[in-house]
Amino acid sequence: MRSAPLRLMTLLLCVRTATALTCEGSCGLVLDTCSCHPTCGSLGSCCEDHTQFCLNTSPYSGTLLGGTDFLVLNVTFNQNASLTCRFNGEIVTEGYVDSDGQGHCISPLLYETGWIKFEISTANGQKYNRQGSWLSVHSGKLGAEFKVALGNATQWQYYGTPGVGGILSMSWNSSQVRADTVNVELWGYRETGEPYSDSWAANWMYLYSLGRMVPNNGSFSFLPQPAEKLFSDWELGAVRVSASSHADGAWNVHAVWSEDHALAWHLDESFRQDSASWALKKCLAWDALEYTLPDFLSETVDCPCTLAQARADTGRFHTDYGCDIEKGSVCTYHPGSVHCVRAIQASPKYAAGQQCCYDSTGSQVLTADSIGGSTPDRGHDWGSPPYKRPPRVPGNSHWVYDVLSFYYCCLWSDNCYYYFTHRPSSDCRTYRTPKAGAVFGDPHFVTFDGTSYSFNGQGEYYLVKAFQKNLTIQGRTERVRMSNGTLARATSLSSVAMKERNSDIIEVRLGNKLDHLEVLKNQQILSFSEQSWIDLSGVFVFSPVPQNVTVMFPSGAGIEARGRGGILAVTVLLPKEFSNDTLGLLGRMNDNAVDDLMSSDGQVISLEQSSPEDLFYFGAGWLISNETSLFTYDSSYLLNTYFFGSKHDPHFVPAFSVEDAPDDPLQGPMTTLCSGAGFALCRYDTLVSRSLEVGNATRVAYRAHAAVVADLEPVVTCGWLAPPNNGQKEGTRYLQGAMVKFTCNSGYVLSGSAERTCQANGQWSGDTTNCVQDNVLGIALGSVFGIITMAILIAAIVLHSRKQKRKAAETAEMAETDSF
């Protein structure tokens, strides 16, 4: 990647029409006199046939289950052309050319998420010379308008259990299937072979049709019947709606799918006759299987202790879409919880996941206290690279090993003990909060160890260099433009680029619209118009709104970028494993602020003894080079300013301070706006930029960072306390200061502490609590009193005996004296 900017620069200097050069087979490359590189459009250097061979599509994403019809943009095909589409170099689907000469492909059923390379052939598959990328998406992250909706979720979920039956209904957007009539089919999923061996395989299969030649009006209802034995053994599946013109079970045709779900409604008659017994039998079989499988719990990450920590630790945890406080806390599988998060990365060896749930007080909900507690997962719900094989298949593996068993043991029968034996909650005792560093305003830096300073250079610099983790984060600053169009003597962050090990390079920069951010992957702009979460190579990117972007790396490093007031604000979150491994403008992370400001040549700069000019010189030393740059230079401005220009502009000198002017009309509004925490930073930015909007962006960013630091403050936990046998406990908080009270059932008396408090040392106060029967306690007390009484009698006898012996000895001595 290092040579790409250099070749682009050469190209810009000598662009000319070149009809002899073609992008056929050259997408992503810079040719001698034209370009097939993604930046060629903005640089005006594309080869004439660039769009013919380097393809864009609409839509650009769809479910990993396949069946999405997508249009190839900017290409006109011969209507008689035989179009075939190949995905990942191996899966071929039949495309077509419509009446307008536009080409279409049908996405295939995949066992992975993320960007999938596809190619198109117009020569009956003999030559695939056009290429693009297709985004395969976890069905749970897909918009509702692109899925078959299963009517009454509870009815589908519990069908066949006591009191639940009747007609099932489903609906879909009829425009998603290009047909007048459709077939409604059931497909099943299972994983076969020896777990954790090369024979372990994932398998989707057509089972049977629920309806044929159904009018495509967007709805279908049916009365389920127990399936034949051949099919009823399939307990997990999905409904597919496709054109009736296709044969039953035809693969990779235009279709719309439901989400995968437990097939209670088609299980055999024995389930309907006694669902609890059927489910218990399945639960016991799963319990026996779990004892034969490797222990994955020891390698899963521990849960954050509080909801605040869970929502702030965005590098390692992300909202679980099945229990989201921002969407009304509909937590079907976690009653009593208001929000759950999942560990973003699967565990290293077994690809296991971790789920953490919290109640309305912000406390973690544990399975030892509630059926709605946090549970680890043998299969991460979002899958894990390289996907394709169990237990890494997105969504499906998790269902097979973690969700169906929950139905067996907890939902269809009352035997949760078995489930929670193998899926116990993590109680956060080993959780360690990450450290947060921030860049915002004109620009101001807060290091990982809390040192605050300002550096107003113009150029491209290292924010973080972590050598052992091989993480690089670079920042670009630009002059602040005032409302009258002139440039202020101040700069602000405009772009941040990053990479970890061999991951895709991610750049987040200010876009053309105010505060909207633009995300680039390997110098190509990513669109978030269809999906807010995108799986990339070695990195995940999340952008729920154009102003916010979160980048997450396998190490647990998280980068949050926010557009505010026309300025980019960035927070970097690093877990404890980065201690003593960071250098750059965000400092040396080691819980010691003294050596935060270490220069690029290894000298420690004292903040107290440094002037603004000294800090300016310190910051300038962290400039990058063209050879190490991760940035994209896709405009004349960026080329001239940062590529051909100096990485640190030596001619720019910022305003190191701003004087108060009593007659300044901005003075009063500034004082009002900036009052409170962060006043000095807000004041400087307001006055130097002559903008209350810029000052307010600094004020908001400063306080937001302070809130994140507060949320990530470590807390003391004493761990879970069990209720006594034959008794109860009151209280499910286990953090410092929390009190748990104990009571006993009727006929039992409390022994030990009735209340225990979590102390600052991480230990519970008091003694272990027990509940003993009244008569047992009486006997015990009687025995104790008897023992004490016996001891007293024995002591009295001994004392009396010693006294008698002493008296006899004294008498004998007196007699001897008298005789003498």
Residue, then its C-alpha position, 0 to 999 in steps of 0.5 A: m500500500r505504501s507505493a500506491p500514493l506515489r503512483l497516484m501522484t505520478l499519474l496526476l502529473c501526466v494524465r492524458t487520454a489513453t484508449a489503449l489501456t483498459c481496466e479489464g483485469s486491472c481493477g484497483l491498479v494504477l496503470d501507466t497513463c490512466s487509473c483503475h484505482p478507486t480514487c481515479g474518479s475524484l482525481g479525474s484519472c480513470c481509464e475510459d472503461h473503468t466503470q465497465f469492468c470495476l463494478n458498483t451495484s445497487p443494492y450493495s448488500g443483502t442477507l447471507l442466506g442469499g436471494t437478493d437481486f442486485l443491479v450492476l450500475n453504469v454498464t449496458f449489456n447486450q440483451n441476448a447476453s448470457l450473464t453468470c455471476r461468480f462469488n468467491g471464485e467458486i459459487v456461480t449463480e444465474g444472472y440476467v439482462d433486463s429490457d433496459g440492457q441492465g445486468h442483474c446478479i442473484s446473491p448466493l447462500l453463504y456461510e460468511t459475512g463481510w465483503i465478498k468478491f464477485e465476477i461477471s461473465t457474458a461468455n457462458g462462464q468461460k471468462y469472468n472479466r468484470q468484478g465488484s464486491w458484495l456485502s453479505v450481512h448477518s440476518g439479524k442486522l438486516g432491515a425488517e423490510f428485507k425479511v419475511a416477518l413471522g407474525n405473532a413471535t410468541q406463537w411461533q416460538y411456543y407452538g405445540t406447547p400447552g395452550v399454543g396452537g392455531i394458524l400461523s401467519m407471515s408477511w413480506n414486502s411483495s416488491q422483494v420477489r419479482a413474481d405474481t405468484v410465489n412458493v413458500e418453503l421451509w429450509g432447515y439448518r444443522e451442523t454435522g460431523e465431529p465437533y472441532s474437527d475437520s469433518w464439522a460442517a454447516n448445512w442448509m437444506y430445502l425440507y418442504s413447501l408450505g404453499r405453492m402458487v401463492p399470490n404475491n400479495g405479501s402475506f401467507s397463513f397456514l395451519p401447521q401439521p407435525a412433519e414426517k420423521l424425515f423432516s421433524d428432526w430438523e429443529l432449526g430453520a427459516v422460511r423462504v419465499s421465491a417465485s413459483s417459476h422456480a422448482d421446489g428447493a432451487w438454490n440461489v434464486h431471487a427470494v426473501w427469507s425469514e430469520d432463522h428460528a426454532l421450528a416448534w411448529h413442525l416438530d413431531e406429534s410427541f412434542r405436541q403430546d408432551s412438550a415438556s418431556w420431549a424438551l427435557k429429553k433433548c435438554l439432557a442429551w445436550d447436557a451430556l454432549e456439553y461434558t464431552l466438548p472443550d471448555f470455552l469459558s476460560e478464554t471468554v472475556d469477562c463482562p463489564c461490571t456496570l451498564a455504564q462501563a459496558r456502553a463506554d467500552t466500545g472497542r470490546f463490546h457492542t449492543d446486542y440487537g436482541c436487547d437494546i435500551e435505545k429501542g425499548s428494551v425488548c429483551t425476549y430471552h433476558p427478562g428483567s434486563v434492559h440492555c445487553v452487549r456482546a463481546i465484539q471479538a470471538s475467543p481466540k481458540y474456540a470462537a466463543g462469545q460473551q453476552c452481558c446483560y444489565d437491569s434498570t439500576g445498571s447492575q449486571v444480571l447473573t444467571a445465578d439470580s435470574i433466567g434473564g442473566s448474562t450468558p456466554d456462548r459456545g458460538h459467537d452470534w455474529g460469527s468469527p473469521p474465517y467463518k464458513r465452518p462451525p462454530r464460526v458460521p454467523g448466527n447459525s452456529h450460535w443457534v445450534y449450540d446456545v439458543l436451541s438448548f435454551y428452548y429445550c431446558c428453559l422455554w419448553s421445559d422448566n430445567c434451566y439448571y442444566y443450561f446455566t450449569h454450562r452457560p454461567s454468567s461472568d461476574c466481572r471480577t477479572y474485568r479491567t476497564p480500558k484507558a481513553g485518550a482524546v483529540f478535539g477542538d483546535p486541537h486539544f489532547v488528553t492522553f491515556d494517563g490524563t495529561s492535557y495539552s494543546f498542539n496546533g500544528q498543521g500536518e499529519y502526525y502519529l496519534v498512537k504507535a503501539f509496536q507489540k500490538n502493531l496498531t498505528i493511528q494517524g491524525r491530519t490537521e487543517r487550518v480552521r476557516m472562520s465565517n468570513g472565509t479567512l484562515a484562523r491561526a489555529t488548526s483542528l483534526s480533519s481526518v484519522a487513519m488507522k491499521e492493526r497488523n494486516s487489517d484493512i486501512i480505515e480512514v475517517r474524515l470530515g465529509n462535504k456536509l457539515d459534521h458528516l463523516e466519510v469512511l474509506k477502506n483501503q482508499q475506497i469510500l464506504s457507504f453506510s446507506e444500507q448497513s450501519w455495521i460492516d465486517l471488514s478484514g481484521v476490523f469492524v466499522f459501525s456508523p449508525v448516523p453520518q456524524n458518528v463512526t466507531v472502528m473496532f480492532p481484534s486487540g480490543a482497541g476502539i476508535e470513536a470519531r464524531g463530527r461536531g461544529g465542523i471539527l472532528a473529535v476522536t476518542v481512542l480506547l485501549p485495553k490494559e494489554f497496551s500498557n507500556d506499548t504506546l507512543g505518539l501524541l496521545g502519550r505513553m499509557n502506563d498509569n504514570a502521567v510523568d512520562d506521557l509526553m515522550s518525544s519521537d527521539g525518546q526524550v520525556i517532556s515535562l508539561e509543567q516546565s514546557s511553554p506552548e512553544d515547547l509543546f508545539y515543537f514536541g508535537a511537530g516531532w511526531l510527523i509521519s512520512n509519505e512512506t508510512s502514511l495511511f491517508t488517502y490523497d484523492s484531491s488536488y488540495l490534499l496532494n498539494t498540501y500534504f503529499f507534495g507539501s511538508k508533513h508538518d508545515p514549518h511556516f505555520v505558527p499558531a496563536f499560542s494564546v488569545e487576549d481578552a478584549p473588553d470591547d469584543p462583542l464575542q466576550g460576553p456570549m463566550t463567557t456564558l457558553c464556556s462557563g464550567a468544566g473546560f472553560a479555558l479550552c472552550r474560551y480559546d477555541t471560541l476566540v481564536s476561531r471567532s465562532l461560538e459553534v466551534g467553542n461549543a463543539t469543544r465544550v461538548a467534546y471535552r465533557a463527553h470525554a470526561a463522562v467516558v472517563a468517569d463511566l470507565e472508572p474501575v469499580v470494586t466487586c465482591g462477586w456473587l453471593a449465594p442464598p442460604n439453603n432453605g432461605q432467601k437473599e434480598g439484593t443482587r448488586y455485588l459492587q462496593g457498598a452494596m448490601v445483601k440481606f438474608t432470611c430463612n424459610s419457616g421452621y428454620v433459624l438464621s445462623g451467621s450474618a443476616e446482612r453482608t456488605c461488599q467492602a473496599n477490599g473486595q471481600w464481603s463483611g460478616d460470616t457465611t449465612n446458613c439456615v438451620q432447623d429450629n430443633v437442630l439449633g436447639i440440639a446444637l445449642g443444648s450440646v454446646f451448653g452441655i459441653i460448656t457445663m461439662a468443661i466447667l465441672i471438669a475444671a472445678i474437679v481439677l482445681h479442687s483436686r489440686k487444692q486438696k493436694r496443695k493443702a496436704a503438702e502444706t500440712a505435711e511440711m508443717a508437721e515436719t517443721d514441728s518435729f524438727 
